[in-house]
């Protein structure tokens, strides 16, 4: 196996304030050190503001694609949600402390899937692949009644382990035949 250096950077690129940080740390050094390039770009965010959420995926993906185009290719992974594929179930949220997923969330998560497909077709000729992952509910110390109800509505009767999402990302990164498609990790939630 070839050794690789992995650098991570948490950015809020929705308002543009963090873009200079990104450029100075990753893109500009690439012009000096030719072996530094973005091989993989993973977009994952939870919305503070709906328009900023979509903007961060759009601009982040396009910025990564532009850099990858100039450096020989790469992989873009956009983390969406099962609620980009199906609507949320109001009965899961009723009388719990968990707030029901807003309609805007589902709309944006669906748009992320479409964005990923558009990027995949536009940039494939530059050896750039784009895929999406739609995780189901991930346990994050939610209300116990919500968790119970959620699990009762999932064939595997459990919430998604975050490690499964990371494993899916690694699979998509390493599978050179996949682009414009994705993986649903939901314990069977969307199958019923």
C-alpha distance (Angstrom), angle and dihedral (degrees) to the residues before:
residue distance angle dihedral
X1 . . .
X2 3.74 . .
X3 3.80 116.5 .
X4 3.77 116.3 -122.4
X5 3.75 135.3 -172.1
X6 3.77 114.8 -131.5
X7 3.76 119.5 -158.7
X8 3.77 122.5 -176.3
X9 3.75 129.3 -166.0
X10 3.78 127.7 -178.6
X11 3.78 109.3 -140.1
X12 3.76 138.3 177.2
X13 3.77 99.2 -153.4
X14 3.80 95.1 162.2
X15 3.80 93.4 94.1
X16 3.78 95.9 32.3
X17 3.81 95.8 -120.1
X18 3.81 94.0 114.7
X19 3.81 95.9 45.4
X20 3.84 93.4 89.7
X21 3.82 88.7 52.5
X22 3.78 89.9 52.7
X23 3.80 93.6 45.8
X24 3.80 93.6 48.1
X25 3.78 94.6 46.7
X26 3.80 102.0 40.1
X27 3.78 117.2 8.5
X28 3.81 104.5 38.7
X29 3.82 94.6 46.5
X30 3.80 87.1 53.5
X31 3.77 89.0 65.8
X32 3.80 88.9 57.9
X33 3.81 100.0 33.6
X34 3.79 104.8 42.3
X35 3.81 93.7 -165.8
X36 3.82 91.9 62.5
X37 3.75 111.5 90.5
X38 3.76 141.6 137.1
X39 3.78 107.2 -98.8
X40 3.80 97.5 166.3
X41 3.80 131.2 24.5
X42 3.80 118.4 -170.3
X43 3.80 117.6 -169.7
X44 3.77 114.0 -160.7
X45 3.75 124.8 153.8
X46 3.75 142.5 143.1
X47 3.79 114.5 -135.3
X48 3.76 123.3 -106.0
X49 3.80 88.7 169.9
X50 3.80 120.9 15.2
X51 3.79 98.2 -133.9
X52 3.81 91.7 46.1
X53 3.81 89.5 51.4
X54 3.79 93.1 57.2
X55 3.81 91.8 40.4
X56 3.81 91.2 55.0
X57 3.80 91.0 55.4
X58 3.80 94.1 43.2
X59 3.80 97.8 46.3
X60 3.79 94.8 35.8
X61 3.80 92.6 52.0
X62 3.80 94.0 44.5
X63 3.80 92.7 46.6
X64 3.81 90.2 50.3
X65 3.81 91.9 46.0
X66 3.81 91.7 51.5
X67 3.78 91.8 51.5
X68 3.82 92.5 44.0
X69 3.81 90.1 49.2
X70 3.80 89.8 57.5
X71 3.82 94.2 44.2
X72 3.79 102.3 46.0
X73 3.80 106.2 -88.4
X74 3.77 143.0 -59.7
X75 3.78 145.8 177.9
X76 3.80 129.4 -81.7
X77 3.80 117.7 -161.3
X78 3.80 118.3 -169.6
X79 3.78 117.7 -165.3
X80 3.79 109.2 -142.7
X81 3.82 126.2 161.1
X82 3.77 140.4 -115.0
X83 3.80 84.1 -107.1
X84 3.80 86.7 69.5
X85 3.81 85.8 64.4
X86 3.81 103.2 34.6
X87 3.78 136.2 17.5
X88 3.78 121.1 -101.9
X89 3.79 120.2 -98.9
X90 3.84 110.0 -117.1
X91 3.82 92.6 -158.0
X92 3.81 90.5 66.8
X93 3.79 91.5 61.3
X94 3.80 101.4 38.6
X95 3.82 113.1 118.2
X96 3.82 93.9 -1.1
X97 3.79 130.6 108.6
X98 3.82 90.4 -116.4
X99 3.80 113.1 102.2
X100 3.79 114.2 -130.8
X101 3.77 114.9 -107.7
X102 3.82 107.7 -97.0
X103 3.80 121.1 -121.6
X104 3.82 89.2 -116.3
X105 3.81 89.6 61.4
X106 3.80 91.7 56.4
X107 3.79 91.6 46.0
X108 3.79 93.0 51.8
X109 3.80 94.0 44.9
X110 3.82 89.1 51.9
X111 3.81 89.7 49.0
X112 3.81 89.7 52.8
X113 3.82 89.4 58.9
X114 3.84 90.9 50.6
X115 3.81 91.3 45.8
X116 3.79 90.4 52.2
X117 3.80 91.7 51.1
X118 3.81 91.6 49.1
X119 3.80 91.8 50.0
X120 3.81 90.4 48.0
X121 3.79 93.1 55.4
X122 3.80 96.2 40.9
X123 3.79 97.8 47.2
X124 3.82 103.0 33.6
X125 3.82 89.7 97.9
X126 3.83 87.3 62.7
X127 3.82 93.1 53.8
X128 3.79 91.0 -103.8
X129 3.78 118.8 139.2
X130 3.79 125.3 -165.6
X131 3.80 125.8 -165.6
X132 3.79 137.6 165.7
X133 3.78 135.6 -139.7
X134 3.80 122.1 -153.1
X135 3.79 109.7 -163.6
X136 3.77 122.0 -169.8
X137 3.78 123.5 -138.9
X138 3.78 113.9 -31.9
X139 3.79 117.5 -157.4
X140 3.79 111.0 -111.0
X141 3.80 103.6 160.1
X142 3.81 91.6 -75.5
X143 3.80 123.1 170.0
X144 3.83 107.8 -63.9
X145 3.82 92.5 -128.5
X146 3.79 90.9 53.8
X147 3.82 90.9 49.5
X148 3.82 91.0 49.0
X149 3.80 92.5 49.9
X150 3.78 93.0 44.1
X151 3.79 92.5 51.3
X152 3.81 91.0 48.1
X153 3.83 87.6 58.8
X154 3.80 94.8 51.4
X155 3.82 120.2 80.4
X156 3.82 91.4 -138.4
X157 3.84 87.8 46.9
X158 3.79 95.4 -135.7
X159 3.76 141.8 89.7
X160 3.79 121.5 -106.6
X161 3.79 119.2 -83.8
X162 3.84 109.6 -131.1
X163 3.81 87.8 -134.7
X164 3.81 88.1 66.1
X165 3.80 89.8 58.7
X166 3.81 90.8 50.5
X167 3.82 90.7 48.5
X168 3.81 90.2 50.9
X169 3.80 90.2 51.5
X170 3.81 90.7 51.5
X171 3.80 90.3 49.1
X172 3.81 91.9 51.7
X173 3.79 92.3 45.2
X174 3.81 92.0 52.3
X175 3.82 98.9 40.2
X176 3.79 104.3 86.9
X177 3.81 92.7 -171.0
X178 3.80 96.5 62.7
X179 3.78 123.9 88.9
X180 3.79 134.1 135.6
X181 3.77 90.7 23.3
X182 3.75 137.8 79.9
X183 3.75 151.9 -165.3
X184 3.79 128.5 -98.9
X185 3.81 113.0 -148.8
X186 3.77 106.9 -175.6
X187 3.81 110.5 121.0
X188 3.79 88.0 -108.1
X189 3.83 97.9 -54.1
X190 3.82 93.8 135.6
X191 3.82 92.6 44.0
X192 3.80 93.4 71.2
